[in-house]
């Protein structure tokens, strides 16, 4: 997908559809769509810097146990361990820096993988087991 | 739906009624411009009615914080009115609930500026 806000909207819509089809409630759908939107914005804006020569790659899957969304960019990469804590008193009034925190807070698992070049984020939301199934 | 902003005056307080999404791009820019316009005119008391804001992302949260600090740095005040559940939950999650002065009813909010 192109590194545009239109792609971000499309990925957000696809995530909401995935969550809806999985039977999740409104709060959970909102959490997933928002986390995916933040990850897509990071890929398009901070990763690929809106460069039309760079793409983002997105996959969305319902494995039956989890919803798994993967978003990869072709940017310079970043170290998630170096992202300042937005809840720290000295950072509370900063205008930026809440995206990764929100993604981590709203999803059950978040995995970062460095590519060459770029970063891949995998977002996981566990699905509640269906009654009667093991 | 993008963000729409309606402005009215109540007892010297400018109430900005926001409706729609405050997100990266259009919504955030509209809010920034509206705040800049008000502070440029010397408005000292600003109340943001978020009752019809159904979505806000990290950029929108950042814009609220920037609006708050911009107004405060000019010796003026910006407060929030009527949070939707989604916005309320996000402000709690990000601890911004502790930063803003937040009201559920307009009369109390207006009175708090005096």
gemmi code that builds the backbone of each chain (N, CA, C; Angstrom):
import gemmi

chains = {
    "A": [
        ("UNK", (0.846, -1.195, 0.000), (0.000, 0.000, 0.000), (0.886, 1.250, 0.000)),
        ("UNK", (0.333, 2.322, -0.572), (1.086, 3.565, -0.613), (1.185, 4.209, 0.771)),
        ("UNK", (2.198, 5.050, 0.924), (2.420, 5.712, 2.214), (1.576, 6.980, 2.301)),
        ("UNK", (0.267, 6.798, 2.418), (-0.662, 7.922, 2.447), (-1.665, 7.749, 3.579)),
        ("UNK", (-2.342, 8.851, 3.918), (-3.387, 8.774, 4.934), (-4.563, 7.951, 4.432)),
        ("UNK", (-4.752, 7.904, 3.112), (-5.829, 7.066, 2.563), (-5.581, 5.598, 2.927)),
        ("UNK", (-4.328, 5.177, 2.866), (-3.997, 3.801, 3.255), (-4.297, 3.578, 4.734)),
        ("UNK", (-3.977, 4.582, 5.559), (-4.258, 4.474, 6.994), (-5.751, 4.245, 7.227)),
        ("UNK", (-6.585, 5.040, 6.525), (-8.043, 4.903, 6.686), (-8.490, 3.509, 6.242)),
        ("UNK", (-7.917, 3.019, 5.154), (-8.318, 1.702, 4.639), (-7.930, 0.584, 5.608)),
        ("UNK", (-6.743, 0.706, 6.190), (-6.284, -0.319, 7.140), (-7.154, -0.286, 8.400)),
        ("UNK", (-7.490, 0.922, 8.858), (-8.352, 1.063, 10.034), (-9.722, 0.431, 9.773)),
        ("UNK", (-10.273, 0.705, 8.604), (-11.583, 0.139, 8.238), (-11.512, -1.385, 8.169)),
        ("UNK", (-10.430, -1.909, 7.592), (-10.270, -3.366, 7.478), (-10.154, -4.009, 8.859)),
        ("UNK", (-9.458, -3.331, 9.782), (-9.306, -3.861, 11.145), (-10.649, -3.883, 11.857)),
        ("UNK", (-11.427, -2.827, 11.665), (-12.752, -2.772, 12.284), (-13.641, -3.896, 11.738)),
        ("UNK", (-13.530, -4.140, 10.432), (-14.322, -5.213, 9.808), (-13.897, -6.572, 10.370)),
        ("UNK", (-12.587, -6.777, 10.510), (-12.063, -8.042, 11.054), (-12.606, -8.278, 12.468)),
        ("UNK", (-12.582, -7.202, 13.273), (-13.049, -7.323, 14.656), (-14.563, -7.546, 14.706)),
        ("UNK", (-15.278, -6.887, 13.821), (-16.740, -7.052, 13.772), (-17.089, -8.482, 13.388)),
        ("UNK", (-16.415, -8.998, 12.373), (-16.695, -10.367, 11.905), (-16.311, -11.410, 12.958)),
        ("UNK", (-15.386, -11.034, 13.862), (-15.000, -11.955, 14.938), (-15.989, -11.894, 16.099)),
        ("UNK", (-16.984, -11.001, 15.996), (-18.029, -10.930, 17.017), (-17.639, -10.139, 18.252)),
        ("UNK", (-16.631, -9.300, 18.147), (-16.186, -8.525, 19.318), (-17.145, -7.369, 19.592)),
        ("UNK", (-17.175, -6.941, 20.871), (-18.097, -5.861, 21.222), (-17.517, -4.503, 20.792)),
        ("UNK", (-18.333, -3.459, 20.987), (-17.959, -2.143, 20.450), (-16.648, -1.638, 21.042)),
        ("UNK", (-16.468, -1.828, 22.360), (-15.236, -1.360, 23.000), (-14.008, -2.057, 22.408)),
        ("UNK", (-14.108, -3.368, 22.246), (-12.967, -4.119, 21.710), (-12.688, -3.731, 20.254)),
        ("UNK", (-13.769, -3.522, 19.500), (-13.590, -3.106, 18.103), (-12.880, -1.759, 18.035)),
        ("UNK", (-13.292, -0.855, 18.917), (-12.679, 0.468, 18.972), (-11.193, 0.355, 19.322)),
        ("UNK", (-10.885, -0.484, 20.305), (-9.484, -0.645, 20.718), (-8.625, -1.169, 19.568)),
        ("UNK", (-9.133, -2.179, 18.888), (-8.354, -2.778, 17.794), (-8.188, -1.782, 16.643)),
        ("UNK", (-9.299, -1.158, 16.248), (-9.229, -0.216, 15.121), (-8.288, 0.939, 15.456)),
        ("UNK", (-8.322, 1.395, 16.707), (-7.465, 2.512, 17.085), (-5.993, 2.099, 17.111)),
        ("UNK", (-5.707, 0.938, 17.707), (-4.315, 0.476, 17.760), (-3.760, 0.289, 16.355)),
        ("UNK", (-4.578, -0.283, 15.484), (-4.132, -0.512, 14.108), (-3.938, 0.817, 13.381)),
        ("UNK", (-4.835, 1.754, 13.643), (-4.674, 3.078, 13.030), (-3.357, 3.720, 13.476)),
        ("UNK", (-3.063, 3.642, 14.780), (-1.825, 4.236, 15.286), (-0.592, 3.566, 14.665)),
        ("UNK", (-0.662, 2.242, 14.532), (0.471, 1.527, 13.931), (0.633, 1.906, 12.461)),
        ("UNK", (-0.487, 2.050, 11.768), (-0.426, 2.421, 10.340), (0.109, 3.847, 10.183)),
        ("UNK", (-0.299, 4.739, 11.083), (0.212, 6.115, 11.032), (1.724, 6.112, 11.276)),
        ("UNK", (2.164, 5.333, 12.269), (3.601, 5.256, 12.527), (4.356, 4.795, 11.285)),
        ("UNK", (3.800, 3.786, 10.604), (4.464, 3.232, 9.418), (4.523, 4.254, 8.285)),
        ("UNK", (3.411, 4.925, 8.061), (3.310, 5.870, 6.940), (4.062, 7.170, 7.236)),
        ("UNK", (3.875, 7.682, 8.443), (4.401, 9.009, 8.793), (5.840, 8.935, 9.298)),
        ("UNK", (6.065, 8.143, 10.357), (7.398, 8.108, 10.962), (8.328, 7.133, 10.228)),
        ("UNK", (7.786, 6.004, 9.772), (8.613, 5.023, 9.062), (8.942, 5.488, 7.656)),
        ("UNK", (7.925, 5.545, 6.829), (8.148, 5.859, 5.409), (8.146, 7.349, 5.111)),
        ("UNK", (7.780, 8.171, 6.089), (7.804, 9.638, 5.944), (7.062, 10.109, 4.688)),
        ("UNK", (5.926, 9.466, 4.426), (5.069, 9.805, 3.278), (5.802, 9.663, 1.939)),
        ("UNK", (6.903, 8.939, 1.926), (7.688, 8.787, 0.694), (6.922, 7.907, -0.297)),
        ("UNK", (6.566, 8.453, -1.479), (5.799, 7.649, -2.443), (6.589, 6.457, -2.977)),
        ("UNK", (7.900, 6.481, -2.774), (8.725, 5.360, -3.230), (8.769, 4.201, -2.237)),
        ("UNK", (8.174, 4.406, -1.060), (8.169, 3.350, -0.039), (6.733, 2.881, 0.208)),
        ("UNK", (6.596, 1.614, 0.466), (5.279, 1.008, 0.661), (5.120, 0.546, 2.111)),
        ("UNK", (3.870, 0.373, 2.525), (3.613, -0.367, 3.762), (2.936, -1.688, 3.369)),
        ("UNK", (3.262, -2.706, 4.144), (2.686, -4.021, 3.874), (1.837, -4.410, 5.082)),
        ("UNK", (0.609, -4.801, 4.818), (-0.338, -5.050, 5.908), (-0.992, -6.416, 5.734)),
        ("UNK", (-1.092, -7.164, 6.816), (-1.894, -8.386, 6.767), (-2.789, -8.439, 8.001)),
        ("UNK", (-3.992, -8.934, 7.812), (-4.963, -9.053, 8.908), (-5.501, -10.471, 8.884)),
        ("UNK", (-5.490, -11.130, 10.044), (-5.888, -12.535, 10.058), (-6.635, -12.882, 11.344)),
        ("UNK", (-7.678, -13.668, 11.187), (-8.345, -14.272, 12.344), (-7.922, -15.731, 12.377)),
        ("UNK", (-7.094, -16.098, 13.359), (-6.581, -17.479, 13.420), (-7.571, -18.413, 14.120)),
        ("UNK", (-8.654, -17.837, 14.631), (-9.584, -18.630, 15.434), (-9.325, -18.426, 16.921)),
        ("UNK", (-8.055, -18.246, 17.266), (-7.681, -17.949, 18.658), (-7.400, -16.464, 18.858)),
        ("UNK", (-6.859, -15.868, 17.826), (-6.412, -14.470, 17.924), (-6.753, -13.705, 16.645)),
        ("UNK", (-6.830, -12.399, 16.807), (-6.757, -11.526, 15.639), (-5.304, -11.060, 15.561)),
        ("UNK", (-4.691, -11.244, 14.400), (-3.281, -10.890, 14.234), (-3.165, -9.907, 13.073)),
        ("UNK", (-2.646, -8.739, 13.386), (-2.485, -7.703, 12.361), (-1.003, -7.350, 12.288)),
        ("UNK", (-0.458, -7.414, 11.099), (0.958, -7.103, 10.902), (1.085, -5.922, 9.944)),
        ("UNK", (1.893, -4.945, 10.346), (2.110, -3.750, 9.528), (3.613, -3.514, 9.429)),
        ("UNK", (4.120, -3.474, 8.210), (5.562, -3.273, 8.012), (5.805, -2.038, 7.152)),
        ("UNK", (6.830, -1.283, 7.516), (7.214, -0.140, 6.692), (8.616, -0.359, 6.143)),
        ("UNK", (9.084, 0.603, 5.356), (10.418, 0.507, 4.756), (11.282, 1.685, 5.200)),
        ("UNK", (11.033, 2.118, 6.440), (11.758, 3.280, 6.960), (13.091, 2.916, 7.575)),
        ("UNK", (13.617, 3.836, 8.377), (14.951, 3.655, 8.966), (14.930, 2.765, 10.191)),
        ("UNK", (13.725, 2.443, 10.662), (13.628, 1.607, 11.854), (13.758, 2.423, 13.117)),
        ("UNK", (13.331, 1.851, 14.242), (13.474, 2.559, 15.508), (13.538, 1.552, 16.636)),
        ("UNK", (14.018, 2.024, 17.776), (14.145, 1.163, 18.943), (12.973, 1.442, 19.882)),
        ("UNK", (12.012, 0.503, 19.989), (10.840, 0.769, 20.833), (11.203, 0.954, 22.303)),
        ("UNK", (12.384, 0.446, 22.697), (12.816, 0.604, 24.085), (13.228, 2.030, 24.401)),
        ("UNK", (13.446, 2.833, 23.370), (13.901, 4.212, 23.591), (12.768, 5.232, 23.513)),
        ("UNK", (11.535, 4.730, 23.346), (10.404, 5.656, 23.295), (10.119, 6.160, 24.708)),
        ("UNK", (10.120, 7.482, 24.911), (9.891, 8.011, 26.269), (8.513, 7.608, 26.795)),
        ("UNK", (8.431, 7.408, 28.110), (7.174, 7.034, 28.747), (6.233, 8.247, 28.770)),
        ("UNK", (5.112, 8.182, 28.037), (4.227, 9.363, 27.993), (3.480, 9.606, 29.296)),
        ("UNK", (3.534, 8.626, 30.225), (2.855, 8.807, 31.511), (3.758, 9.462, 32.555)),
        ("UNK", (5.054, 9.570, 32.248), (5.969, 10.229, 33.185), (5.567, 11.699, 33.314)),
        ("UNK", (5.671, 12.210, 34.534), (5.206, 13.568, 34.801), (5.806, 14.585, 33.828)),
        ("UNK", (7.095, 14.404, 33.514), (7.761, 15.387, 32.651), (7.318, 15.286, 31.191)),
        ("UNK", (6.619, 14.182, 30.854), (6.181, 14.013, 29.460), (4.681, 14.220, 29.259)),
        ("UNK", (3.946, 14.398, 30.366), (2.484, 14.462, 30.270), (1.996, 15.564, 29.335)),
        ("UNK", (2.708, 16.687, 29.316), (2.248, 17.818, 28.517), (2.893, 17.876, 27.134)),
        ("UNK", (3.540, 16.783, 26.745), (4.091, 16.748, 25.376), (2.965, 16.533, 24.382)),
        ("UNK", (3.111, 17.156, 23.219), (2.070, 17.059, 22.195), (2.144, 15.781, 21.388)),
        ("UNK", (3.238, 15.030, 21.522), (3.388, 13.802, 20.727), (3.897, 12.684, 21.634)),
        ("UNK", (4.012, 11.470, 21.063), (4.672, 10.381, 21.780), (3.745, 9.411, 22.497)),
        ("UNK", (2.454, 9.409, 22.116), (1.512, 8.504, 22.793), (1.110, 7.303, 21.937)),
        ("UNK", (1.518, 7.283, 20.678), (1.063, 6.243, 19.751), (1.442, 4.833, 20.186)),
        ("UNK", (2.731, 4.612, 20.446), (3.201, 3.264, 20.823), (2.571, 2.841, 22.150)),
        ("UNK", (2.478, 3.788, 23.079), (1.844, 3.489, 24.375), (0.402, 3.028, 24.176)),
        ("UNK", (-0.336, 3.735, 23.321), (-1.738, 3.360, 23.084), (-1.818, 1.977, 22.441)),
        ("UNK", (-0.950, 1.716, 21.469), (-0.958, 0.401, 20.810), (-0.742, -0.696, 21.847)),
        ("UNK", (0.250, -0.502, 22.710), (0.562, -1.517, 23.726), (-0.587, -1.663, 24.730)),
        ("UNK", (-1.230, -0.554, 25.050), (-2.302, -0.590, 26.045), (-3.567, -1.246, 25.507)),
        ("UNK", (-3.829, -1.068, 24.236), (-5.108, -1.497, 23.667), (-5.072, -2.921, 23.127)),
        ("UNK", (-3.873, -3.460, 22.897), (-3.765, -4.826, 22.360), (-3.239, -5.770, 23.451)),
        ("UNK", (-3.407, -7.073, 23.231), (-2.926, -8.056, 24.210), (-1.434, -8.333, 24.039)),
        ("UNK", (-0.973, -8.312, 22.805), (0.465, -8.512, 22.546), (0.885, -7.567, 21.429)),
        ("UNK", (2.101, -7.052, 21.537), (2.686, -6.234, 20.465), (4.126, -6.678, 20.285)),
        ("UNK", (4.488, -7.026, 19.067), (5.848, -7.475, 18.787), (6.474, -6.565, 17.726)),
        ("UNK", (7.721, -6.206, 17.972), (8.470, -5.376, 17.020), (9.546, -6.242, 16.375)),
        ("UNK", (9.735, -6.067, 15.086), (10.819, -6.782, 14.410), (11.500, -5.807, 13.451)),
        ("UNK", (12.807, -5.750, 13.554), (13.546, -4.868, 12.650), (13.731, -5.557, 11.309)),
        ("UNK", (13.422, -4.839, 10.246), (13.612, -5.353, 8.896), (14.817, -4.627, 8.295)),
        ("UNK", (15.130, -4.969, 7.096), (16.257, -4.302, 6.429), (15.828, -3.864, 5.026)),
        ("UNK", (15.277, -2.666, 4.876), (15.076, -1.657, 5.915), (13.655, -1.748, 6.474)),
        ("UNK", (13.434, -1.085, 7.597), (12.081, -0.912, 8.106), (11.811, -1.577, 9.433)),
        ("UNK", (10.549, -1.496, 9.817), (10.078, -2.059, 11.080), (8.767, -2.799, 10.824)),
        ("UNK", (8.623, -3.936, 11.479), (7.365, -4.681, 11.391), (6.747, -4.746, 12.785)),
        ("UNK", (5.494, -4.355, 12.847), (4.743, -4.455, 14.103), (3.700, -5.546, 13.945)),
        ("UNK", (3.628, -6.429, 14.936), (2.567, -7.430, 14.952), (1.698, -7.177, 16.175)),
        ("UNK", (0.420, -6.953, 15.918), (-0.535, -6.664, 16.987), (-1.442, -7.877, 17.158)),
        ("UNK", (-1.622, -8.304, 18.395), (-2.428, -9.504, 18.656), (-3.518, -9.188, 19.670)),
        ("UNK", (-4.734, -9.591, 19.349), (-5.845, -9.534, 20.309), (-6.366, -10.951, 20.478)),
        ("UNK", (-6.336, -11.444, 21.727), (-6.834, -12.789, 21.980), (-8.357, -12.814, 21.889)),
        ("UNK", (-8.867, -13.865, 21.299), (-10.319, -14.037, 21.230), (-10.751, -14.929, 22.386)),
        ("UNK", (-11.897, -14.612, 22.955), (-12.413, -15.457, 24.041), (-12.755, -16.825, 23.461)),
        ("UNK", (-12.445, -17.916, 24.193), (-12.783, -19.240, 23.688), (-14.293, -19.379, 23.507)),
        ("UNK", (-14.687, -20.045, 22.420), (-16.103, -20.256, 22.151), (-16.616, -21.367, 23.075)),
        ("UNK", (-17.760, -21.159, 23.701), (-18.318, -22.147, 24.629), (-18.468, -23.503, 23.937)),
        ("UNK", (-18.029, -24.568, 24.613), (-18.193, -25.906, 24.055), (-17.013, -26.347, 23.215)),
        ("UNK", (-16.116, -25.402, 22.906), (-14.934, -25.762, 22.118), (-13.722, -25.845, 23.013)),
        ("UNK", (-12.811, -26.761, 22.674), (-11.578, -26.852, 23.443), (-10.447, -26.188, 22.680)),
    ],
    "B": [
        ("UNK", (-16.403, 11.031, 9.520), (-16.811, 12.433, 9.548), (-15.665, 13.285, 10.086)),
        ("UNK", (-15.364, 14.362, 9.390), (-14.316, 15.266, 9.857), (-14.832, 16.076, 11.045)),
        ("UNK", (-14.003, 16.968, 11.517), (-14.374, 17.764, 12.694), (-15.101, 19.031, 12.260)),
        ("UNK", (-16.211, 19.332, 12.953), (-16.843, 20.634, 12.755), (-16.813, 21.365, 14.099)),
        ("UNK", (-16.645, 22.678, 14.030), (-16.506, 23.479, 15.242), (-17.477, 24.657, 15.185)),
        ("UNK", (-18.331, 24.755, 16.213), (-19.237, 25.896, 16.331), (-18.856, 26.663, 17.581)),
        ("UNK", (-18.901, 27.989, 17.485), (-18.456, 28.831, 18.595), (-19.603, 29.691, 19.112)),
        ("UNK", (-19.692, 29.827, 20.432), (-20.673, 30.747, 21.024), (-20.110, 31.294, 22.332)),
        ("UNK", (-20.679, 32.402, 22.763), (-20.217, 33.070, 23.984), (-21.237, 32.899, 25.097)),
        ("UNK", (-20.780, 32.547, 26.284), (-21.653, 32.462, 27.456), (-20.927, 33.127, 28.629)),
        ("UNK", (-21.442, 34.261, 29.089), (-20.860, 34.967, 30.241), (-19.349, 35.176, 30.098)),
        ("UNK", (-18.926, 35.589, 28.916), (-17.511, 35.877, 28.707), (-16.652, 34.659, 28.408)),
        ("UNK", (-17.267, 33.487, 28.399), (-16.540, 32.252, 28.067), (-16.864, 31.859, 26.624)),
        ("UNK", (-15.830, 31.554, 25.860), (-16.071, 31.043, 24.507), (-16.235, 29.528, 24.577)),
        ("UNK", (-17.397, 29.086, 24.168), (-17.659, 27.643, 24.143), (-17.473, 27.164, 22.701)),
        ("UNK", (-16.526, 26.260, 22.520), (-16.340, 25.664, 21.195), (-16.994, 24.286, 21.210)),
        ("UNK", (-18.027, 24.132, 20.393), (-18.709, 22.837, 20.302), (-18.072, 22.040, 19.175)),
        ("UNK", (-17.380, 20.984, 19.569), (-16.676, 20.154, 18.586), (-17.527, 18.928, 18.257)),
        ("UNK", (-17.549, 18.589, 16.987), (-18.342, 17.439, 16.575), (-17.590, 16.658, 15.501)),
        ("UNK", (-17.439, 15.349, 15.720), (-16.750, 14.521, 14.726), (-15.489, 13.896, 15.285)),
        ("UNK", (-14.443, 13.870, 14.469), (-13.188, 13.206, 14.847), (-12.057, 14.214, 14.999)),
        ("UNK", (-11.254, 14.042, 16.039), (-10.031, 14.845, 16.169), (-8.876, 13.888, 15.900)),
        ("UNK", (-8.402, 13.897, 14.691), (-7.374, 12.937, 14.286), (-6.278, 13.640, 13.506)),
        ("UNK", (-5.208, 12.891, 13.261), (-4.079, 13.420, 12.496), (-4.586, 14.042, 11.196)),
        ("UNK", (-4.104, 15.247, 10.919), (-4.544, 15.901, 9.690), (-5.642, 16.887, 9.985)),
        ("UNK", (-6.748, 16.721, 9.318), (-7.779, 17.756, 9.308), (-8.294, 18.145, 10.696)),
        ("UNK", (-8.747, 17.188, 11.479), (-9.355, 17.511, 12.769), (-8.407, 18.248, 13.692)),
        ("UNK", (-7.164, 17.759, 13.775), (-6.178, 18.386, 14.652), (-5.857, 19.803, 14.189)),
        ("UNK", (-5.731, 19.965, 12.881), (-5.395, 21.287, 12.333), (-6.532, 22.275, 12.588)),
        ("UNK", (-7.754, 21.818, 12.420), (-8.908, 22.697, 12.656), (-8.951, 23.182, 14.098)),
        ("UNK", (-8.689, 22.255, 15.019), (-8.701, 22.624, 16.432), (-7.580, 23.622, 16.731)),
        ("UNK", (-6.392, 23.340, 16.190), (-5.249, 24.231, 16.402), (-5.558, 25.641, 15.894)),
        ("UNK", (-6.136, 25.719, 14.696), (-6.465, 27.021, 14.108), (-7.499, 27.762, 14.945)),
        ("UNK", (-8.490, 27.022, 15.443), (-9.551, 27.653, 16.239), (-8.980, 28.227, 17.533)),
        ("UNK", (-8.082, 27.470, 18.167), (-7.472, 27.935, 19.420), (-6.569, 29.140, 19.146)),
        ("UNK", (-5.803, 29.046, 18.072), (-4.899, 30.148, 17.717), (-5.694, 31.421, 17.449)),
        ("UNK", (-6.819, 31.266, 16.781), (-7.677, 32.400, 16.467), (-8.189, 33.061, 17.758)),
        ("UNK", (-8.624, 32.235, 18.696), (-9.168, 32.764, 19.953), (-8.094, 33.437, 20.808)),
        ("UNK", (-6.933, 32.786, 20.925), (-5.870, 33.383, 21.741), (-5.355, 34.663, 21.082)),
        ("UNK", (-5.361, 34.680, 19.751), (-4.940, 35.875, 19.016), (-5.856, 37.058, 19.299)),
        ("UNK", (-7.108, 36.753, 19.571), (-8.082, 37.811, 19.875), (-8.091, 38.165, 21.358)),
        ("UNK", (-7.240, 37.477, 22.122), (-7.138, 37.794, 23.546), (-8.188, 37.120, 24.403)),
        ("UNK", (-8.848, 36.078, 23.877), (-9.858, 35.383, 24.678), (-9.190, 34.670, 25.850)),
        ("UNK", (-9.728, 34.857, 27.043), (-9.087, 34.332, 28.259), (-9.724, 33.047, 28.772)),
        ("UNK", (-10.954, 32.784, 28.370), (-11.684, 31.631, 28.915), (-12.268, 30.803, 27.777)),
        ("UNK", (-11.775, 29.575, 27.646), (-12.199, 28.720, 26.533), (-12.686, 27.378, 27.084)),
        ("UNK", (-13.870, 26.993, 26.648), (-14.451, 25.716, 27.070), (-14.674, 24.856, 25.825)),
        ("UNK", (-14.041, 23.692, 25.808), (-14.208, 22.787, 24.667), (-15.284, 21.762, 24.991)),
        ("UNK", (-16.397, 21.837, 24.284), (-17.480, 20.871, 24.455), (-17.196, 19.682, 23.532)),
        ("UNK", (-16.843, 18.550, 24.153), (-16.454, 17.360, 23.370), (-17.576, 16.320, 23.325)),
        ("UNK", (-18.791, 16.753, 23.657), (-19.910, 15.824, 23.752), (-20.223, 15.077, 22.461)),
        ("UNK", (-19.863, 15.675, 21.328), (-20.126, 15.011, 20.046), (-18.842, 14.571, 19.350)),
        ("UNK", (-17.768, 14.476, 20.122), (-16.519, 13.955, 19.547), (-16.510, 12.444, 19.758)),
        ("UNK", (-16.691, 11.729, 18.667), (-16.840, 10.271, 18.784), (-15.529, 9.532, 18.574)),
        ("UNK", (-14.473, 10.262, 18.225), (-13.204, 9.574, 17.984), (-12.061, 10.563, 18.142)),
        ("UNK", (-11.006, 10.101, 18.783), (-9.805, 10.923, 18.909), (-8.618, 9.971, 18.865)),
        ("UNK", (-7.568, 10.335, 18.151), (-6.387, 9.465, 18.117), (-5.245, 10.129, 18.883)),
        ("UNK", (-4.046, 9.554, 18.827), (-2.945, 10.094, 19.624), (-2.604, 11.514, 19.194)),
        ("UNK", (-2.763, 11.784, 17.907), (-2.511, 13.136, 17.413), (-3.543, 14.113, 17.983)),
        ("UNK", (-4.798, 13.671, 18.035), (-5.858, 14.507, 18.607), (-5.637, 14.756, 20.087)),
        ("UNK", (-5.204, 13.715, 20.814), (-4.886, 13.893, 22.240), (-3.769, 14.914, 22.387)),
        ("UNK", (-2.756, 14.785, 21.522), (-1.640, 15.724, 21.551), (-2.101, 17.143, 21.260)),
        ("UNK", (-3.066, 17.269, 20.374), (-3.581, 18.598, 20.024), (-4.331, 19.218, 21.197)),
        ("UNK", (-5.075, 18.387, 21.933), (-5.751, 18.895, 23.143), (-4.730, 19.405, 24.149)),
        ("UNK", (-3.647, 18.638, 24.323), (-2.594, 19.034, 25.268), (-1.939, 20.335, 24.801)),
        ("UNK", (-1.649, 20.412, 23.507), (-1.021, 21.623, 22.965), (-1.932, 22.834, 23.140)),
        ("UNK", (-3.226, 22.623, 22.918), (-4.188, 23.718, 23.097), (-4.170, 24.179, 24.557)),
        ("UNK", (-4.145, 23.203, 25.454), (-4.124, 23.511, 26.892), (-2.887, 24.331, 27.266)),
        ("UNK", (-1.714, 23.893, 26.807), (-0.479, 24.597, 27.185), (-0.390, 25.959, 26.505)),
        ("UNK", (-0.841, 26.039, 25.241), (-0.822, 27.318, 24.523), (-1.645, 28.362, 25.278)),
        ("UNK", (-2.846, 27.949, 25.661), (-3.761, 28.868, 26.344), (-3.215, 29.225, 27.736)),
        ("UNK", (-2.727, 28.204, 28.438), (-2.219, 28.437, 29.793), (-1.009, 29.362, 29.787)),
        ("UNK", (-0.135, 29.180, 28.801), (1.070, 30.010, 28.713), (0.747, 31.479, 28.481)),
        ("UNK", (-0.480, 31.733, 28.026), (-0.890, 33.124, 27.813), (-1.698, 33.647, 28.999)),
        ("UNK", (-1.659, 32.892, 30.080), (-2.361, 33.333, 31.277), (-3.866, 33.144, 31.186)),
        ("UNK", (-4.316, 32.372, 30.229), (-5.747, 32.123, 30.060), (-6.059, 30.690, 30.492)),
        ("UNK", (-7.317, 30.275, 30.333), (-7.705, 28.938, 30.797), (-8.502, 28.195, 29.729)),
        ("UNK", (-8.229, 26.899, 29.618), (-8.978, 26.034, 28.707), (-9.469, 24.833, 29.508)),
        ("UNK", (-10.757, 24.572, 29.437), (-11.350, 23.455, 30.177), (-12.170, 22.591, 29.221)),
        ("UNK", (-12.488, 21.391, 29.692), (-13.219, 20.440, 28.849), (-14.611, 20.178, 29.410)),
        ("UNK", (-15.553, 19.964, 28.494), (-16.942, 19.712, 28.875), (-17.456, 18.471, 28.159)),
        ("UNK", (-18.184, 17.629, 28.878), (-18.933, 16.487, 28.320), (-18.063, 15.547, 27.485)),
        ("UNK", (-17.350, 14.683, 28.150), (-16.551, 13.710, 27.422), (-17.405, 12.503, 27.041)),
        ("UNK", (-17.243, 12.005, 25.837), (-17.860, 10.719, 25.493), (-17.065, 9.617, 26.194)),
        ("UNK", (-17.642, 8.434, 26.281), (-16.965, 7.343, 26.988), (-15.591, 7.059, 26.362)),
        ("UNK", (-15.532, 7.068, 25.032), (-14.262, 6.752, 24.366), (-13.184, 7.775, 24.732)),
        ("UNK", (-13.553, 9.050, 24.672), (-12.578, 10.102, 24.977), (-12.211, 10.057, 26.462)),
        ("UNK", (-13.216, 9.847, 27.299), (-12.979, 9.735, 28.747), (-11.978, 8.609, 29.041)),
        ("UNK", (-12.215, 7.441, 28.450), (-11.339, 6.286, 28.692), (-9.908, 6.569, 28.219)),
        ("UNK", (-9.781, 7.237, 27.076), (-8.430, 7.524, 26.557), (-7.712, 8.556, 27.428)),
        ("UNK", (-8.441, 9.531, 27.940), (-7.813, 10.527, 28.818), (-7.364, 9.872, 30.131)),
        ("UNK", (-8.134, 8.897, 30.588), (-7.724, 8.182, 31.808), (-6.493, 7.328, 31.532)),
        ("UNK", (-6.530, 6.604, 30.416), (-5.434, 5.711, 30.047), (-4.112, 6.475, 29.938)),
        ("UNK", (-4.179, 7.672, 29.385), (-2.973, 8.462, 29.132), (-2.657, 9.426, 30.283)),
        ("UNK", (-3.429, 9.327, 31.366), (-3.259, 10.185, 32.554), (-3.559, 11.656, 32.261)),
        ("UNK", (-4.119, 11.959, 31.107), (-4.426, 13.359, 30.803), (-5.642, 13.841, 31.583)),
        ("UNK", (-6.369, 12.884, 32.144), (-7.499, 13.231, 33.002), (-7.029, 14.073, 34.181)),
        ("UNK", (-5.766, 13.866, 34.566), (-5.225, 14.617, 35.709), (-4.768, 16.018, 35.300)),
        ("UNK", (-4.631, 16.240, 34.009), (-4.136, 17.531, 33.518), (-5.288, 18.524, 33.348)),
        ("UNK", (-6.384, 18.032, 32.767), (-7.478, 18.929, 32.389), (-8.488, 19.113, 33.518)),
        ("UNK", (-9.124, 20.281, 33.487), (-10.277, 20.548, 34.342), (-11.496, 20.130, 33.506)),
        ("UNK", (-12.250, 19.133, 33.989), (-13.290, 18.511, 33.167), (-14.647, 18.613, 33.860)),
        ("UNK", (-15.668, 18.978, 33.101), (-17.018, 19.143, 33.657), (-18.048, 18.359, 32.847)),
        ("UNK", (-19.119, 17.963, 33.552), (-20.207, 17.255, 32.882), (-21.333, 18.195, 32.472)),
        ("UNK", (-21.485, 19.300, 33.211), (-22.573, 20.207, 32.825), (-22.020, 21.611, 32.590)),
        ("UNK", (-22.659, 22.267, 31.625), (-22.125, 23.545, 31.133), (-22.179, 24.646, 32.190)),
        ("UNK", (-23.259, 24.694, 32.961), (-23.392, 25.776, 33.945), (-22.234, 25.745, 34.948)),
        ("UNK", (-21.901, 24.558, 35.433), (-20.790, 24.444, 36.388), (-19.476, 24.842, 35.730)),
        ("UNK", (-19.319, 24.425, 34.487), (-18.088, 24.755, 33.767), (-17.942, 26.259, 33.602)),
        ("UNK", (-19.017, 26.910, 33.176), (-18.979, 28.367, 32.978), (-18.680, 29.070, 34.309)),
        ("UNK", (-19.343, 28.617, 35.358), (-19.152, 29.240, 36.674), (-17.713, 29.088, 37.162)),
        ("UNK", (-17.052, 28.020, 36.771), (-15.697, 27.751, 37.267), (-14.667, 28.753, 36.737)),
        ("UNK", (-14.998, 29.470, 35.686), (-14.055, 30.443, 35.125), (-14.035, 31.749, 35.938)),
        ("UNK", (-15.045, 31.931, 36.812), (-15.153, 33.227, 37.515), (-14.243, 33.267, 38.742)),
    ],
}
model = gemmi.Model(1)
for chain_id, residues in chains.items():
    chain = gemmi.Chain(chain_id)
    for i, (resn, *xyz) in enumerate(residues, 1):
        res = gemmi.Residue()
        res.name, res.seqid = resn, gemmi.SeqId(i, " ")
        for name, pos in zip(("N", "CA", "C"), xyz):
            atom = gemmi.Atom()
            atom.name, atom.element = name, gemmi.Element(name[0])
            atom.pos, atom.b_iso = gemmi.Position(*pos), 0.0
            res.add_atom(atom)
        chain.add_residue(res)
    model.add_chain(chain)
structure = gemmi.Structure()
structure.add_model(model)
structure.setup_entities()
